[in-house]
Amino acid sequence: MNVNAQSIINKSDLLTATVYDLKPDILGITKSWANVNVLDSELALEGYQMFRCDPPSGNRHGAVLLYVKSSLASIEFHTKSKYN
């Protein structure tokens, strides 16, 4: 799916319809434009666990979302290493 948008929030209906149609196991979204002011409930997809990484405050670039089908029982992993 290629959704050209400034914000995934503006395309949530299209995203939901596409996910309902394709039923992917894993879906990754880059440049979502999500930030700390966007609630998880605004980005959630039924049947999927969402992982998100927002950019530092004041920066609108770099936000990513990862949706994993709930039946896959995924977990979030944090490395001990720090990367720039």
Buried (B, 14 or more C-beta within 10 A) or exposed (E): EEEEBEBBBEBBEEBEEBBEEEEBEEBEBEBBBBBEEBEEEEBBBEEBBBBBEBBEEEEEEEBBBBBBBEEEEBEEEEEEEEEE
